[in-house]
Amino acid sequence: MNITLNEILIRLGEYLKSENLKSSIQREDILKIFYNSGKHLTAEELYDICRENIPNLGIATIYRALKLFCSIGICKEIVVDDGVTRYEINDDKNHHDHLICTKCGIFVEIVSPEIEKIQKKISASHGFELINHRLNLYGICPACRRG
C-alpha cells in the first residue's frame, strides 16, 4: 500500500474539521486497526478484530465508521459475487484489481500496467472517458486446489 496511515488520519481530521464534527479516539483506533490489518474485511470481521483492543465497542459504531470512511474516500466497498460487502483502504495512489478465490474468499491484489492500458484502450475505442473501474477475477487459489 502506498498511502500511509498518517496521510489517511490527516484526511480524516481535515474532513471532520471542515464539517465541524468531533474527533473521536475510538474512530481513529478503528481506522488504525483497519489500515494495519492490510486486508479486505467485512464489517463483522473488523468488529471482531477491533473489540480485542477497544473496550465497549458496538457493531453499530463499526458500521457508522465505515460509512464515514467511504463517504470521504478513505476506504471503499467491494461487493463480490457472494453478495458479502467487504471494505478496503482506498489507496488512490496505486490502483489495483483483485483475484478472488471462490472457495475460501481470499483476495489477492494485482497491479498490472498492461491491464490498465487495455482498459483505457477499450474505453477510448467506445468513446468513453474512463473515470473509474474495478476488475475482479474469480478462480480457485493454490491452497484450495491442493486441499
WOJO-V775653 format. One record per residue. N is the residue number from 1. SS is DSSP state (a for helix, b for strand, c for the rest). OMEGA is omega in radians with two decimals (999 if undefined). Layout:
BEGIN
N,SS,OMEGA
N,SS,OMEGA
END
This chain:
BEGIN
1,c,-3.11
2,c,3.13
3,c,-3.08
4,c,3.07
5,a,3.14
6,a,3.11
7,a,-3.14
8,a,3.12
9,a,3.08
10,a,3.12
11,a,3.10
12,a,-3.14
13,a,3.13
14,a,3.13
15,a,-3.12
16,a,3.13
17,a,-3.12
18,a,-3.13
19,c,-3.10
20,c,3.10
21,c,-3.13
22,c,3.00
23,c,-3.10
24,c,3.10
25,a,-3.11
26,a,3.14
27,a,3.11
28,a,3.09
29,a,3.09
30,a,-3.13
31,a,3.13
32,a,-3.14
33,a,3.12
34,a,-3.14
35,a,-3.07
36,a,3.10
37,a,-3.12
38,c,-3.04
39,c,2.99
40,c,-2.98
41,b,2.91
42,c,3.09
43,a,-3.13
44,a,3.10
45,a,3.10
46,a,3.10
47,a,-3.13
48,a,3.13
49,a,-3.05
50,a,-3.03
51,c,3.03
52,c,-3.03
53,c,-3.07
54,c,-3.13
55,c,3.05
56,c,3.13
57,c,3.07
58,c,3.14
59,a,3.13
60,a,3.11
61,a,3.10
62,a,-3.14
63,a,3.12
64,a,3.13
65,a,3.14
66,a,3.10
67,a,3.11
68,a,-3.12
69,a,3.12
70,a,-3.08
71,a,3.13
72,c,3.03
73,c,3.11
74,c,3.09
75,b,3.11
76,b,3.11
77,b,3.00
78,b,3.06
79,b,-3.11
80,c,-3.02
81,c,3.13
82,c,3.09
83,c,-3.13
84,c,3.11
85,b,3.05
86,b,-3.11
87,b,3.04
88,b,3.06
89,b,-3.12
90,c,3.11
91,c,-3.06
92,c,3.07
93,c,-3.00
94,c,3.14
95,c,3.08
96,c,3.06
97,b,-3.02
98,b,2.82
99,b,-3.06
100,b,3.11
101,b,-3.12
102,c,3.10
103,c,-3.05
104,c,3.09
105,c,-3.14
106,c,3.07
107,b,3.01
108,b,3.12
109,b,3.09
110,b,3.06
111,c,-3.10
112,c,3.07
113,a,3.12
114,a,3.11
115,a,3.14
116,a,3.13
117,a,-3.12
118,a,-3.14
119,a,3.10
120,a,3.14
121,a,3.13
122,a,3.13
123,a,-3.12
124,a,-3.12
125,a,3.10
126,c,3.11
127,c,-3.13
128,c,2.92
129,c,-3.07
130,c,-3.13
131,c,-3.11
132,c,3.06
133,c,3.13
134,c,3.12
135,c,3.07
136,b,3.10
137,b,-3.05
138,b,3.11
139,b,3.13
140,c,-3.07
141,c,3.14
142,a,-3.12
143,a,-3.13
144,a,3.09
145,a,3.12
146,a,-2.96
147,c,999
END
